[in-house]
Amino acid sequence: VRPVPLEFDIHGFEISNFEARMQAMSRPCYSNIIMYGGEDKPAIVYVPTRKHARLTTLDLLMYAAADGQPSQFLQCKEDDLAPYLSGVREAALKHSLSYGVGFLHESMSQVEKDTVLHLFAIGATRVLVATASLCWSIHVNCHLVVIMGTQHFDGTGTGGTDYPVTDLLQMMGRASRPLKDQSGRCVLMCHGPRKEYYKKFLFEPFPVESHLDIFLHDHFVAEIVTRTIENKQDAVDYLTWTFFYRRLAQNPNYYHLQGVSHRHLSDHLSDLVENTLSELEQSRVISIEDGMDLSALNLGMIASYYYIKYTTIELFSSSLTAKTKLKGLLEILSAASEYDDLPLRPGEDDAVRKLLMHAPVAVDRPKYTDPHVKANALLQAHFSRTHVSADLALDQRGILVSAMGLIQSMVDVIGSNSWLSPALVAMEMSQMVTQGLWERDPVLMQVPHCSRDVCKRCSEQGVESVFELIEMADKDRRDLLAMSDAQLHDVTLFCNRYPDIQLNYQLVNTQPVAAGDQVTIRVNLEREQDGEVGSVDAPRYPKRKDEAWWLAIGDAKANQLLAIKRVNLQRKANVRLDFAAPGEPGAYNLTLYFMCDSYMGCDQEYEFDLDVGEADDEDMVDASD
């Protein structure tokens, strides 16, 4: 229920070209603000993209200047505005705010967003231009809302995708100021052919439908892993408790039902469950026994644990091999279904092309409008520390956050196949994502303010690791780094957080070990640092991250991974690793790997020999049976 009535106007523009239509809307937008606005009647203008936010803001200022009132949108003295503008770094934003118009987009810093919203909320500025994607995060109200266009560019070449009607309703809801206005007003500008569509869906109650049938695969995987669903009948019963089931009878045409009788509903649910479970079985995520009983396979458990899509885990399983190198891992990671909805804005295909032209790892026959190619380009830009635009940086942050769980699931899939080399490369990729470096880059580039020139200078002095930097005398370190006191303080904080782990291991079994017998290694881990272990020092990773480790045992010569375990370490830990001895008698040179998922240069490797003898007679008899 609206607290105040809403007066609503729809204007159609008979211009098919998207950009030309947006340009044609700018003058009517200004006219509506002048007509329906006033000194105490602020307005919010919603536009599709960051570019349109800037252009629309400049157009409004230009029209105001042409009318001889350049500061008509400013509701305070310039001296009162000055303290707020001092924290604004973007020149265009500072200029527009000084004339009473602010703009918002996703890529702005939080300080600038807060400044713009605060000035609008207190009435210092009268007009706020915002991108449509921010409609759910803007919590300021106004008298007038102008929606300039109802489409956003989707990179398909078809012109654009309509905003969800729920988003439009949210935008319209901002035109509400109880106890201040007798009514609010909304002006919607759209493509001419869409005018009747919006008349219908904005003035009539809008039904909320379920899309569970589209995303049912991943729901079933999670419920089968937790044993909530153990057979096909459980799956059908599970659906009867959902909103999806309630809507089937209410809107059967939407869900492609021929009728709403009990028989029709039962057949529809049975077919849906049968098809979904069959596709999951083909993906080797679950198994179906006796045509009825369900159980989760290893891939399903991994997908459920890391909360990733079943299509992604199927891709990992089918694409990863024992010979996969960094290039292959990067391509497989970029192809994950989690990146299907990565947005592509107008002109970004050219930016992606330029990034890939300078990328160290080439992409075969790239399609620059493909979101997965864009993910690959932005990952490589992150590793190379290449500067990208504000919009691309926003997309890059989302890619990096998703990448960490995807890489960990890749390690689990590789470990399930007992491949050593790709597992180690995937672990190194986790470090690359966290620190924003290639595996071949100098380790010291992790240290704050350490550029390539500083690393080169350190290398010339024989300092190539963080531990060697820590062991230097304070005066020598200061002279070598040639940094200010504030920068040296940052270096000290990083060095104090950098993990220094003492590792001791013991082979429990008496050698020689019978072929095929279980071998046990006990590993003792102890951190040298005092105090509580904080989050990882990784300013290029977009969110807080805790440090974790992998313990693995492998045969490098045979490229075989014998055992792997993920470890979370605070002060001390005792870890037990069990693995089966090789099936053939002989002397084996194995390696114990201790790999960090966050920092470079602190991994440890220990070689040890394992003498394998003939299998026990009892084991040979059991094998023959």
N, C-alpha and C positions, 0 to 999 in steps of 0.2 A: 504494500500500500504506500503510495507516494504521500509525503507530508504536505506537499503543495502541488497544485495542478500544473501540468506541463502543456504549453502551447507548442505545437509541432508543425514545422514546414519542411516539405521535401522539394528540392529543385533538381530537375534532370538536365544533363548537358549532353547534347547530341554530337559528341566528339569521340570518335573511336580510339584515337591515339591516347595512350595513358598520360604521357608527359604534357601533351598539348591540353588535355582536359584539366589537368592539375593547374596549369598556368591560367586557364580561363576561369578557374574558380577563385583566384586570389582577389580580384576586384569586388565580386559579390560578397566575399567573406568580409572585406573591410566595410562595405556598405551596411551589412547586417550588424556589425559591431557598433557602427555609428548610429544606426536606426534604433536598435534595441538596447544598446548599452548606455552608460552614463557614468557620472562621477562615482556613484556607489553601486554600479552594476557591472562587475567584472565578467570577463569572458574567457573560456577555454576553447582553443582550436585544436582539433585532432587531425594529424596528417600521417601519411603512410610511413615515411622514412626520415632519417636524420637529415638528409639533403633537403627534403621538403620543409622540414622544421626551420632550417636556416633561411631558405629562399622565401618562405611565407613571412617570416619575421621581417626580413628586409623589405618585402613588398608592402607590408603594413606600415612600416616607417616611411617608405617612399610616398605612399598615398597620403599619409598624415602631413608630411612636409609639403606636398603639392597643394593641400588644402590650407596651407599657412598656419598649421597648428602642429609642429613637429613633436611637441611634448605633451600632447593632449592625453596620452595614456599614463603619464607620470602623475602620481597622486601624493608626492612628497617633495620636499626641498632637496636639491642636489647635495647640499652639505650633509643632510641626514642620510643620504644614500651612500656617501663615500666610504664609511667604515665597512659596509657590506661588500662593496666592489673591490676592496683591497685583497680579498681572498679569492677573487675570480681570476683565473689565469687565461682563459680563452678570450681573445680580443673581441671577436664578434659578439659574444655573450655580454661582455662588459659594456660594449657600445649600445646594444639593444636595451639592456636594463636601465641605462642612463636616460632612456626615452620612454620607459614604462612598459616595455614588452620583454618578457622572458621566454626562453625556449628550453625544452627538456628532451633528451634522448637517452637511450640505454647506455651509451659509451661515456657519458659524462662522469667526472669524479663525484664521489658522494658529497664532498664539501660544496661543490657547485650546485648539485641538485638541491641540497638543503637550503642553500642561499636563495635560489630561485623560488622554491616553494614557500619559504618564510616571507619573502618580500610580497609574494602574491597573497598569502594568507592574511597579512596585516594590512593589506590594501595599498601598499606603496606602488605596486605595479598593477595595471588594470587588465592586461592581456597575457595569457599563458599559452604558448604553442607547444604541443607535446606530440610525440609519436604514439600511434594507436596501441602499440604493444605495452605502453605504460598505463593503460586505462585501469588496470586492476591494482596498481601500486600508487596511484595518485589519490590522496585522501583530502583534497581541498574542494570546496564547492563554489559555485558561481551562479550568476543569474542567467547567462547565455552560454550554450554549447554549440559550436559550429563543427560539424564533421565534414572535413574536406576530402571527399573520396571515400569509397567503401571497399577498396581493393588494395592489396599489397603485392609487390612483385615476387614471383616464386621461381624465377629462373627457367621456366619451361618454354618460354617464347610465346605463350598463349595470351599474354597481356597482364595477367595477375589472378590472384585468388581472393574471393570475397571474404570480408571479415565475418567471423561467426556472429550470428544474431545476438548471442549472449553478450559478446563484446560491445556491440552497438547499444544494447540496453544498459550496460554498465556506463558507457560514455554519456548516454542521455541522463542517467541518474545523477551525474554531477551537477546538473542544472536544478539545484534544490537548496534553498536557504530558508529553512523554517524560521518564523518570527521576523524575517526581514523582507521577504517578497510575498506578494499575493499569488504569484505564479512564476514558474520558470519558463524558459524558452529554449527550444532546440531547432537548429537549422541543419538539415542533412542534404549534402550535395553528392549526387551519384550519377553514374552513366544513365542516360535516358531510358534504355530498355529495362533497367532494373527498378525503375520508379514504382511500378505497380506491385512488384514483388515485396518491396519494403513497406508499402502501404498495408499489405495484407499481414505480414508477419510482425510488424511493429505495433499495429493497432489491435491485434487479436491475441488471445492467450497462446503462448508458445509451449508446445509439449516438450517435455524432457524425455529423451529416449536413451536406451542402454546400448552401448557398443561392446558389451562383454563378449559377444560372439566373435568379434574381430580379434580380441586379445585373449581368447580363452586358452590358447596353448600354454602360455606362461603361467596362467592361474593353475591349470591342471598339474603342471610340473611341480610347482611349489606344494600343492596339496598332496600329491602322490609321494613326494619326498618325506613329508611330515606324517604320512600314513593316515591322513584325514580321508583320503580316497584310496580304497584298496581294491576295488573292482568297478566294472562298468556301471552297475546299478548304483553304487555310491556316487559316481559322477553325475548320473541323472538326478539323484536325490539332492546333490549339492546345488544343482541349477535351480531346483524348485524353491530354494530359499533366497533367491536373488531378485533384485529389481528387474532384471532382464525377463524373468519368468512372469512377473506381474504385468509387464508391458506387452507381452506376446498377445494376450487376449484383447488388450485395449486398442492396439494398433497393428493388426495382423499384416496389412499390406506392407508396412515398413519393414517387417521381418520376413517377407516373402512366404507367408502362410496362405494356404487355400481355404482355411476355415478355422474356427475357434472351438470346435468340439474337443472333448477329452481325447479322442482318437487322433485328431489333427495335432494337438499339442504334444501328445506322447510320441507320435512318429517323428515330429520335427526335432524334439529333444534327443531322441534315440539316434537319428541320423547325424545330428550335430556332434554328439559325443563320439559316435563311431568314427566319423571322418577326422575329428580332432585327434583322437587317440591313435588312429592309424598313421597320421602324419608324424606324430611324436615318435611312434615306433620306427618308422622309416628313417627318422633322424637319429636313431639309436640313443634317444634320451630316456625312454622307458621301455619295458618289455611287457608283453601281454602273454600270459600263460593260460593254456586251455581255452583261449578265446574269451576269457572273462577277467581273471585276476591280473592286477597291475602291480608293478614294482619299478622303482627308479633305478636306472643304470648310473654308472659313474658320471657320464656327461650331464645327466639330469641333476645329480647332486651338486656338481660344480656350478651349473647355471643357477640353481636355486640359492646356493651359498653366496655367490657374488652378485645376485640379483641382475642377471643379464638375460637377454632374449635367447630362446631356444635356437633360433636361426643363427645367432652368433656362435654359440657353442658348436653347432653342427658345422659351420664354416671353419672354425678352428680345427676341429677333428679331421675334416676332409682335406684341409690345405697344408697343415703343418707336417713336415717330414723330418727324418733324421739329418738331412743335409740343409735344412733351412738356415739361411744366413740373415744378417741384419736387414738387408733390402727386402727379403721375403717376409720377415716378421713385420716390418713397417707397412707393407702393402696389405697383409692380412689384418693387422690391427685397424688400418684405415677403412677396410671393407666391412667392419662390424655394423650390424643393423642399428646399433645405437646412434650412428651418425646419418641415418637415412633422412632425418628431418632437419639437418643442418641448413640454415637459411642461405639463400643466394640472392644478393641485392643487385639492382641494376649496375652494370659496369664491373662487378666483382670478378667476372670471368677473366677480364684482362689483368686484374691484380693477382689472381691465382696463377695465370700464365707467367707473369713476371717473377713470382716467387719460385716457380718450378724451373725457370730458366737458370736461376742461380743456386738451385738446390743441389747438394752433393750427391744425392741418390736420385737417379733418373726414374721417371715414371713412363712405362711403355704405353704409347698411343693414348695420351691423356685426353679426357673430355672435360673441359674447364668448367662446364656447368654441372658436373657431377659432384654431389656433396662429399663423396668419399675421396675424390681427387683433391677437393678443397681441404679435407681433414688431413690428408697426406702432406699437402703443401704447408699447412699451418703447424703441423708437428715438426717438420724439418726447419721451418722458420724459428720455432722455439728452440730447437737444438743449436741452431746457428746464431741465436740471439739477434735475429733480424727484426728491425722495427717494422710494425704493420700498422695500418690505420686503426682508428678507434673501434669501428664496427668489427673488423677482423680480430682485433684483440679481445673483444667480448666473446666472439665465437671460439677463439683459441682457448679461453679460460674454461669454457664448457667441455671442449675436447679433452683438455688435460685432466680435468676431474674424472671424466669417464674412463680415460685411458688407464689409470692406475688399477682399477678393479679388473679391467679387461686383460691387462698384462699378467696380473696374478692368476687369472683363470687360464691364460695361455701356459703359464709355468705348470699348473696342475695337469692340463691336458698333455703337455710334453712329458711330464713326469710319469703319467699313466702309461706312456709308451716306452719309458725307460731310455729316452734319448738324452745324452749328456750335453753335447755341443749347443743345440738350440735352447736348452734350458738355461745355460750360462749366458747366452746372448740375450734372452728375454729378461733375465735378472739385471743385466747391464742396462737394458732399455728402461727398466724401472728407475734406475739411477739417473739416466739421461732425462727422463720426463721430470723428475723432481728437481734437478739442478739446472736444466736448460743447457745442456752441453752434449757434444758428441763424445763417444767413448774414447776417441783418439785425442781429444783436446787436453791441454795441460790440467792436471788435477788441481793446481793452485787457482784456477779460474773460478772454483767454487767459493774461494775466500772473498769477502766483500772488498770492492774497489781494486781487485787484482785484474788488470787488463792483460792483453797478450804481451804488451811491452813490458809490464812488470814481471810476468811469468818468464819472459825471455831473459830478463836481467837476473832473475833468481836462478834460472837454469845455468847461466854462465858462471854463477858462483857455487854451483853444485847443489842447489836447493831445489828439489823437484817434487817433494811431497809435503803434505801438511805437517806430518810428524817432524820432518827436518826443519820446517819453519818454526815449530813450537820449541824445539831444542836449542834454537839460537839464543844468544845473549840479547837482552833488550836493546842495547845500543846498536849491535850489529843488525838486528831486525829493523830498527828504525832507519838506519842508514840505507839498508838494502831496499826497503819498500818506498822510502821517500814520500811518506803520507803525512797528513795533518794529524793533530792529536785526536780529533773526532773520528777520523777514518781508522786510526790505529786502535781506538777503543772498539770499533765495530769488528776489527780483525781479532782482537783479544776475545770478545764474546763468542765469535765463531769457533776459535781454537778451543775454548773451554767446553763448547758443546760437541766438538768433533769426537766421535767415539774411539776410545782406546780400550780394546777388549783383550784380556789375557785368556788364551784358549789352551786347555790341556785335554788330552784324550788318552784313552786306554782301551786296548783290544782285550775283551773279556775272555774270549776263547783261547784254549791252548792249541798251539800250532804243532803239526799240520791239522787243518780243518778238513773234515770229510766233504767231498763234493756234494753240493746241494743242501748241506746243513745250514742252520741259522747261525749267522755271525752277529755278535753284539759289540757295539762300540759305545763307551760312555764318554760323554764330552762335558767338561766343566768350563763354564764361562764366567768371567768376573770382570766387571768394568772398573777401570782404574780411577775414574773421576769420582769425586765426592758429591753429595747432594742429590736432589731429585732430577731425573732425566726429563727435560722439557721436550717441546716439539722440535721438529727438524728445522734447522736454519736454512730455509730455501725460499728466498724472496721472489723467485720467478715461478714458484708453484702457487696457484691461485687460492689455496685454502690451507688451513692448519693440517699438518700431517705428523703422525707419530712414527718413530723409527721402528723398523722390523728387520728380521734377518732370515736367511735360509741356511740350513745345514744340509749338505749333500755329500754323498759318497759316489764316486764314479771311476770307471776305467777309461781313461782318455784314449788309450790305444784302440779299444773296441768301440768307442763312442757310446758307452753303456752307462746309464744312470742306475745305480743299485739301490739307493735310498735317498729320501729327501724329506725334510721336515721344516715347517715354518716356526720361527721362534720370536717371541716378544720378550725382550731383555730389559730389566731395570738395573739392578745391582749384580745379582748372581743368578745362575741357572744351571741345573744339571739335566742334560738331555741324553736320552738313550736312542740309538739308531740300530735297527735290526734289518738285516738283509740276508738273502740266500747266497751262499758261496757259489762260485761258478761251477757249472756241471762237469767241466773237464779238469782232471788233475794237472797241477803245474804251479809255477811261481808267478804270481800276479802282482803288478805294481799299481796300487790304487791311490786315489787322492781324496782327502777330506777337504771340502770347500766350505768356507764360511763367508757368505755373501750378504752385503747390506742392500736394502731396497731403496736407500735414500742418498747415501753419500758415496762418492767415488774415492778410490785410493785407500780404503780401509778393509778391503777384502783380504782373506787369508786362505792359504793353501798349504796342506801338509801331506806329503807322500808317505805311504807305508806299504810294506810288503805283506802279502798274504800267501801262505803256503797251503795249497789245496791238495789233499791226498785222494786216494780211491774212496768211492762211496762205501758206506757200511753194507755188510751182507744183507741185513734186514731191509735196508732201503732198496737194495737191488731186487730183493724178493717182492717187496711191495710194488715196485715199478713194473715188474714182470706180470704181477697179478692184474 
